[in-house]
Amino acid sequence: PMFIFISAAVNNDALLIPLCTLALLQMVRLLKAPSPRLRDFLALGLTIGGAVLTKESALALLPFAGGVSLLRAWPTMRLENHPASFRKASGQMLGTLLKYGLAWTVPVVLVAGWWYARNIWLYGDLLGLDGFLILVGRRLYPPNFWQELPSLLRSYWGIFGWFNVPMANWIYVVLNGLMILAGLGLARQLFTWLWRANWSVAEWPMERTTLALVGIWPLVVLVALIRWTSLTPASQGRLLFPAIAILSASFLLGLSAWWPAQVRWPTKPQLAGTVAVFLAGISLVAPSLWILPAYQFPAPLSATQIAAIQHPLAVNFGDNLQLLGYDLDQTPRHPGDLLEVVLYWAAQKPTATPHAIYLHVLGEGERIVAQRNAFPGRGLFATTELTAGMTWLERYQIPLSSLAYAPDQLSLAVGVYATTSGQRLPGLAHFGEIMLQPQSAMPLAIRFGEAIRLIGYQLNKLAVSPGRTVTLTLDWQSTAPLPADYTVSVQLINAQGQKAAQVDSAPAIPTTKWNRGQQIEEKYTLPIDGNAPSGLYELRLVVYSKNRSGKNSNDELELLPIVWDVNRPPEDNVVLTQIRIK
């Protein structure tokens, strides 16, 4: 399903996949041909040139083409036992290798060389990766591939939209189970083949070489994916699709390995056909079952629905939108829970520029505990397209951070703002009362590296005046010995980067002396700058080592990375909550 989804969109993968597959097919034919033709090497060069112009990951095809040239140039005659015959055969082989090599490298350079020369000219980098990574963002710390494996597998089978429209969960369970079964079957076949193979070089058949070629290619693609996702978060299954033809064939080959040869029905081909039909069936129903519902235009509200609104409001936002009311479950929540609210909207007239809706979950001191920004109708229509009398229901889910401070009294604020300027339309809806209670069953567990965890924090106040102080208590737990003494930095910083307070303090017991499993409580008093502007400030926490190294030792600090247990890259600081200065 994901292959069809990617192929239906304009992207470089849709061209890269057939070009890589075609290049492998051409190389297999060159290896198996009784006598390779020069024009076949020229055709291979044109295919690889198109592939490396499409996407840089296709550069992995180059050593494969070089290997094919070497294998076909290798002398097949038997050498006589004197140096003259060896020199003659070696010269013949080198000449043939040069001929084959030029036949495919020249087309590659002609088709794609100008692009890589342009990269060097513009960026001083053959691949242009440095400029690209500035835009997409580099990883701060090495990835945890085990944590990212589930999303990689799911996105190989099918996750639609902007990586946010999944299929039914049971489909992933079935396909991943079949994949594990196929992998074991493939390993079983490979072991049997290696055990029985004749390893005499003189009797080495070319079929084994082609098997090695197609077997190594998926591994090369996987290594390229690991390298790329180590530079920037990109653990997506579509990046394995340049090898999808081989992966799919291996998938069926591995499954059939468990099927006894004496079974008359279903036979191995019929078993393969059943798997193919299953995948085709999923692909056929995916648009109607999962994709279309995610983009379904909201139905207009009936008079009965409007009359049944639990909490009517009638709040106007300019003369463009009206919030008719809301439905809200006011059951107490805990940090990490999902807050769901239903809003009922009515349009009055279109806006001149695109606008969006914001939902703020407010705590004590009108701190923004959580928020959600959204276009009307889940983005299916713009506010510039509104017509008078339009009504619709919209359901919003707002995740509460597991770090949210509790206990707290929460409420919701809803407004409308211009996406270009940020200017808000007149009008604000402020409603609801929800109690946020401390999490008792699952205490906080923020991992700083692999050695310490923050298991809780307390504040003596959430709103403070300039010139006063805020006391923060941090509860730490040691999970492994630390090689150096670390310092804790607590900072209050607003959205403009202005700092209202900062305290850097080493724990009373040095971190190198913390015992495994030990819990340590530390208090930090933050004096608020008397000239600090009013507003919301993030309470940030950083743990770093004073043991500096390197040539420019004054500018280098060793930060303990914050490692999350979910599919989220490590970070160098954590925002615990917000504090309002007023």
N, C-alpha and C positions, 0 to 999 in steps of 0.2 A: 504493500500500500504506500509506503513512504517513497519508494522509487517512482511510482506513478505520480504521486503528489509533487515531487521535485521536478520530474520531467514535464509537468504541466505548467511550470513557472519559468520565467525568463531568468536564467542564472548560468554561471559558467559550468556548474556541475553537469547540467543537462547535455552539454557538448563534450565535456571531459570524459564522461563515462563511456560513450560509444567509441571515442577515439582511442582511449586506452585499451578497450576490449579488442578493437580492430588491430591495433599495433601488436598485441599479444598473439592474435590469430595469424597475422602475417609472419611473426617470428616462428611460430610453431610450424607453419607451412615451409618456411625456409629451412628449418632443421630437418624436416621429413622429406624434402624434395630430393630426388636422386642426384640432380645437379642444379644448384641454385642459379637463377638468372640475375644479371645485373639490374634489370628493370624492376625486379622484385625488391631489391635493396633500395632503389630510388623511391618506390612506392612507400616502403617502410619509413624512409626519411620524411616524406611529405606528411604522413600520418603523425609521426612523432613531433614534427615541426608544428603542426596544427594543435597538438595536445599541449606542448610547452608554451605556446602562445596563449592558449585558453586559460591555463592555470599552472602555477609553478610546481605543484606537487607532481606533475607529469615528468619533471626532470629525472625522476627515478627510473624512467624507461631507458635512459641513455646507457647505463652500464649493462642492461639486459641486451640492448642492440649490439653493444660492443662484444659481449660474450657470444652472441649468435655468430657474429662475424669471425671471431676467433675459432669457434668450433667448426665452422664450414671451411675455414682456411687451413685447418690442421691437416697435415699430409696423411693420406690414406695408404700410400704405397709402403711396402716393407723396405726398410733400409738395409743396405749391405754393410758389412762390418769394416768400413774404412772411412776416414774423414771426408773424402771428396764427396761421397754419396750424402753424408749428413749435411755438408755445406750446400749442396745442390738442393736438397729437400728443404732446408731452412730458408734459403733464398726464395724458393718457389712459394713457400708458405707466407713469408713476409710480403712478397709482392701481391699475392692474392688477398691477404689481410688488408693491405693498403687500398687495394681496388675496392673491396667490399666496404671498408670503413668510409672512404671518400664518397661512395655512392649514396650512403644514407646521411652522413654528417653535413654535406654541402646543402641538400634540401632543408635540413633542420636550421642551419645558419641563415639561409635565404628567407625562410618563412618567418622565423622567430627571433633571429639574432638582433634585428634592429630594435626590438622592444627592450631587450636586456642592455643593449648599448645606451638606450635612452634612460634607463634606470641609473646607470653609472653617471651619465651626464647630468641628470637632474638631482640625484640624491647621493651620488658617490657610493652607491651600493648596488651590486649586481641584481639582487632580488627586490630592492626597494622596501624591505621589511621594516626598517627602522621607522620610516615615515608612516607606514600603515599601522604599526603597533601603537604609535602615539595616538592615533584616532580611536582604535578599538580597545586600547588599554592593555597593559602588560600585567602578567601575574606578579604579585608581590612575593609569593613564596611557592616552592615546588608543589604541584598538585597531588592530591590523594586520589589516585586512579581507582582505588577500590570503592571510594565513596561515589565517584562519578560514573561507575560502570552501569548502574541501573538506568540512568538517563541515556547513556550511550546505546544500550540495547533497545530501550523503548523507542528511541528516535531512529534506530535502524529499521524496526518493523513499521512504525508509523506514529508520529505526533504531528498534528496539522496546525494550521494557523501560524502564529508567531511563536511556535514551540509551546502552545498553551491549549491545544484542543486534542486531548488524548482519545484513544479508543477505550472500549470496555476493558477493565483490568484482567479479566479471565483470558483474554486473547493473548496478552503478554505472557501470562503464566504458561499457557499451552505452547506458544512458540518458543519461549526460552527453554521449556522442558524438552521439546523436540530438538532444539539446538544442542543441549547438553548430551542428549542421547546420540545425536549425529556425531558430535565431537568424539565421544567414546568409541563409536563404531569406526570412525575414520582412523583413530589411533590404533584400534585393533587391526584394521586392514594394513596400515602402514607397518606395524610391527611384524605381521605375517609376511609381508612382501620383503622387508629387510632381512628377515630370517632365512627366506628361501632364495633370495636373489643370488645370481652368479656375479661375483664382484671382479671378475677378470676384465681388465681394461680392454684387452684384445677382443672380447666378446660383448662389449658394452653396447647395447642397442640404442639407437637414437630415440626410441620411444621413452626410455628412462630420462633422457635429457629433457625432452619436452615436458614430462611429468614434473621434473625438478623445476623447470622454468615456471610453469603455471602454479606450482605449489609454493614457490618462494614469493611470488608477486603479492599475494594477500598479506604476507608477513611484512614485506617492505611497505605496503600501504599502511598497515597498522603502526609500524615504527614512525612513519611520517606523521600520522595523526597524533601519536604520543609526543613527538617533538613539537608539533604545532600547538597542541593544547598545553604544553609546558610553558609556552611563551605567552599565550592568552587563553582565557577560558573558552574552549571550543570542543567539548566532548560531545560531538554530534555524529550519529550513525551515518548520515549522508556522506561523510568524509571517507567512509569505507566503500562507497559505491563504485569507484574505479575498478574494484576487484569483485563486483557483485556477481558477474557471470561465473567466476570460479568459485566464489563462496556458495552460490546456489547449487552448482553442480556437486560440490563437496558435501553440502547439506543433504542432498538426496543420496549420494553415494554412501555417506555415513549411516543414514537411516536404513538403507537396504542391506548393510552389513549384518544387521541383526535378523534379517529375514531368511529362514531356512531355504535352501535351494530346491528342496523336494516339495515345497508347498506349491500346489497347482493353481490355487486361486485364493487371494489375489497374488499374482506374480510380482516380481520386483518392479517391472515397468508400470503395472497397475497401482502399486503402492506409491510410486513417484507421482503418478497422475492424480492420485487422491490428495496428496499434499499440495500439488499445484492447484487443483480445483478448490481446495480449502482457502488457499491464499487469494486466489482469484475471486472467490465469493466474498471474502473480507473487503477486498478492494472495491467490489461492485456496490456493497451496501454502505461503505464508509461515508460517501457524500450524504446519503439520506439519514443515516443513523447518528452521525457525529458532527459532520462539517456544517450541513445546512442548519440544524437546530442552533448551533452556536452563532449563526449569523441571521437568524430569523427576525424579520421586522416585527417590532412589538405591535400587538393588536390594540385598537382603540378601546378605551374604557367604556363599559356600559353604565347606564344610570344606576343599576343595582350595585355595581362595584364601587361607584363613587359614594353611594349612600352607606355602604358597609365599611368605609374607611374608619379604622379604630380611632385615629387622632386627627381630625380635620384641622387645617391650619389657614389656608388661603393667604399665603405670603407671596407678594409680588416682587419680582426681580426686574427693576426698570418697568418698561411696558412690553417686555418680550416674553417672559416666562412666569408661570404661577405654580407654586407648590401647593397642591390641594390638601395634602396631609401625609401621614406616615403610619406604618405598622412597625412595632419594635417589641421584641421579647425582652422584658426588663429583668430577667433572671440574673442574679449576680454572676459575674464572670471572673476568670483568673487570667494572669499573664499567660500568653500563648494561645488563648482561645480565639475563636472566630466570632466577630460581631456582625450580625446580618440585619439590615434594615431595608424596608420596602418604602419607596417614595412614589407618590402619585403626582404626575405632572400634567400641566395644560399649557399649550402654546397660545400666545396672543399675537405676536408678529415676529418676523425674522430679525436677526441682528445684522448690523452692517458688516461685521467681521466675525470670524469663527470664535465661539466661546465654549468653555467647558465648565463642568460642575465640580465643585470641591466639597468633600465631606471631611470634617475635622472631628476627631474624638478628643474632647477636652477634659482635662483633669483639674485638680485644684490650681488656682491661680491662672485659669484659662491656658494651661499648658497644652500643647498639641501632643497627645499621647500616641495617636495613630491617625493616618489620613489616607484618603483615596481621591484621585482625580479621574474624571471620566467624561467622555463625550456622550451626548444623549443617544439613547437606543443602542448602547454598547458600540457607538461609533458608526452606526448604520446610516445616520443622517446628521447633517450639520445644522447648527443654529441659524445659519444663513438661509436654510431651506425650510424653516418652520412656516406653517400656515395657521391662521387663526382657527381655533377650535380643535386642533390636534390634542389628543390625550393619550397617555400611555402610563403603564406601570413599569417601574425599574427596580430590580433587586440588586443591592450592593452588598458585597462581603468585604469586611475590613479586618484583616488579621491584627490582633493585639500582640505586640512584641513580648517574647518571653522575658525580656528585661524590664518591662513596664513596672513602675514603682507601685506597690500596694501596701496598705489599703489606700484607696482613692475613690472619689466620687466622680463618675464620668457623665458627660452629656455630649450631644452632637450639635455641630454647627454646619449649616449648608449654605453655600453661596454660589454665584456664577461669576466667572472672570474671563477676560479676553486673553486668548492664548498667545497673541503677539506682544501685547504690552503688559499683561498681568493686571490691568485695571479692572476693578470689580464693578458689576452692576449694582445700583442701589437696592438694598434689601438684604436681610439676613434672617435665616430661620435657626433659632436656638431652642432645642427641645430635648426631652428624654432625661431620665435619671437611672443610671446603672451603677451598682456597687462593684468595684474591682477589689476582690479579696486576694490575700496572699496565697501563693501556691504552696500547699502543704504536702501533697503526695509526691510532687516532683520538684525538689529544690533546684535553685539556679546552679548551672554548671558551665561556666565559661572557661574554656581551656586556653591557657597561655602557654604555648608550646606543649611539650609532653610532661611538664614537671609540676605545674601548679594549676589550680582551678579557683575561680571566684565562685563561691557557693551562696553568697548572699550579700546584700548591702542595705543600709538604712540611712535616712536623712532626717535631720531634726526639723527642717522646713523646706517647702517647695517653692515658696515665694519670699523674696527678701529685698530690703532696701539697700541702695548704695551705701558703703561705709560699714555695713554690718557683716556678720560672719555666718557661714553655713558649715555644719559639722557632718562629715560623711564617715560612716563606719563600714569597713570592708571585712568580710569573712573569707579567709583563704583556706585552702586545703592543699597540702603537699602530696603529689602522686609519684614523684621520682626525685633522686638527688639532682641538684643544680651545680654546674661546674664553676659558677661565678656568683658574686653578690649582685642582686638586681635592685633597682630603684623604682618606686611607684610614682608616676606623675599624674596628678588630677588637675584638670583644666576646665574652665567655663568659657566657651567661645560661642559667639552668635553667628548668624548666617553671613554677615559681612566680614567675618574673620577677626572681629574685635575680641580681645581677651579681657574678661572681667576679673578672673582670679586664676592662680596657678600655685600648686604646692608640689614640690618634688621631695620625697622623703624615703629613705631606706627603712625597711621594717626594723623594729626594735631587736628582733632576732634575725641575724643575717640569713639570707635565703640558702646559703651553702650549709647552714646548720639545721635546716628544717628536716624533720624525719618523715619518712613515708607514712601517709595517713594522718599526720598532725594537722590540727586546725588552729589557725592564728587569726586573732581579731586585731585590726589596726584602725585607729581613728585619725582623721585628717581634718583640720580646721582651715577653711578657705576664707580669707579676708576679701570682701568684695570691694573693688576699686570705687572710691568715692565719686569718681567722674564717669562711672560706667553708664552708658545709655540704657534707657528702659527697653525691655523686650525679652524675648526668649533666648536662652543660652543652653547649648548642649553641654552636658556633664560628660566629659571624655576621660578615658582611662588608658594610660600607656605604661608598659613595664619595660624597662631598658637596663642594660648593663653599663656600669661606669668603666669597665675594662675596655678601653679603646685601642684600636689597632689600625695600621695602615700609615701611609705617608702623611696624609692630612688628618692626623689623629684628633684634632680639635673639632672636626666636622663629622666624625663617624661615631655612631652609637649602634650597639647591638640590641635590636628590639626583639622582644618575645612575640611571635606571631599569635594572633587570636585564631584558633582552629575550631571550626564549627562542625557539629556532628551531622549536619544536613549538607545537601549539595550546594555549597557556597564556598567561594575561594577564601583563603586566609586573609586577614587584614592586620594592619599595624596598630590600630586603636579601636576601642569599642565605646559607643555612646550608650551610657546607662539610662539616662532619662533627660528631661529638660527642666530647667529652673527659670522662673520668671523673676526678673529684676524690675522693680517699679518704685 
